[in-house]
Amino acid sequence: MRAAERWRGGNHTHTQTVVVLSLAALWLKISLKKDTERTVTVEEKDLSTGDDVKKQYTFREYDHKQLLATAGKLGLQLAMTCGIYYKFGYAQPLLIQAVMQPMNLLSEPLIQIHFLGKDDTVAPNKRPFKVDKPPGTSPRTVPL
């Protein structure tokens, strides 16, 4: 029997619990900070018209929005990995995710700023945060 098959999901559950509790603690820390003085302007796509519009957020609002996006990304990864485990019985993705998800969480700018005390005025932790584009996508071009 391979080590990953003997490992099962117990440690994965502990790791996911730590990740969820970290996100909850981050939400609480952002909420208690009440950083409503400083603002950031973000260019977003208006879903009703499809146009790019500039919106202004306080740091607190922006951080909450980014935290929800991070939680959604981690939740999707969790759902896919657990689905593979329960459908096919592969334990290796659980083992990989138990190591990678906390590492990815530590590289998030919000964790860097609020938990690790990094400076939020210099890159890569300067708001608005850099958004990684999926591989194979090209920047949108404007027709002449």
NORTAJO-V478206 format. One record per pair of residues at least 24 apart in sequence whose C-alpha atoms are under 6 Angstrom apart, sorted by the first residue. I is the first residue (numbers start at 0). J is the second residue. D is the distance in Angstrom with one decimal. If there is no record, write none. Layout:
I&J&D, I&J&D
//
This chain:
3&90&5.8, 3&91&5.5, 4&90&5.7, 11&97&5.2, 14&97&5.8, 34&58&5.9, 34&59&5.3
//
